[in-house]
Amino acid sequence: MRSPNLEKEETEIIETLLMREKMRLCPLYWRILAFLTDSLLVAFLLSDLLDACDFLHSLYWLANPIYHSVFVIVSFIILYGVYEIFFVCLCKMSLAKLVFRIKIIDIYLADCPSRAILLKRLGLKIVVFLCPFLWFVVFKNPYHRAWHEKKSKSLLVLF
């Protein structure tokens, strides 16, 4: 359980950061559009990969629709993680964040966080992806910070 003092301190840091650095907070609908764009890119890539794998039709357990659905979902999550890791290591943001001009910043440094923090954020994001009830935390927070951003002490702003 987080202490109220820590949450108040983070809120004050974010407010002073937005005022002092003249940064604009990323709107919620841009976050959603960026996530959907990344997911769509990964879905197209997964579709092409599954079509290219001819040996999958010979696996008898994939004939079961439940196993097939689980296989596709797990493949999507793994491919999404690889996609994010590749672009985090390459340019510290995904393609959709680049298109929508969304930047990830560390709330204490007011700059792009280190790759270790970005990878921690990605790991927590995949946990949130597996537990969809954690998505609703974004709507309660005035800064639209998701659970994985609170834990990694990061914030999404426009550049």
Secondary structure, 3 states (H helix, E strand, C coil): CCCHHHHHHHHHHHHHHHHHCCCEECCHHHHHHHHHHHHHHHHHHHHHHHHHCHHHHHCHHHHCHHHHHHHHHHHHHHHHHHHHHHHHHHHCCCHHHHHCCEEEEECCCCCCCCHHHHHHHHHHHHHHHHCHHHHHHHHHCCCCCCHHHHHCCEEEEEC
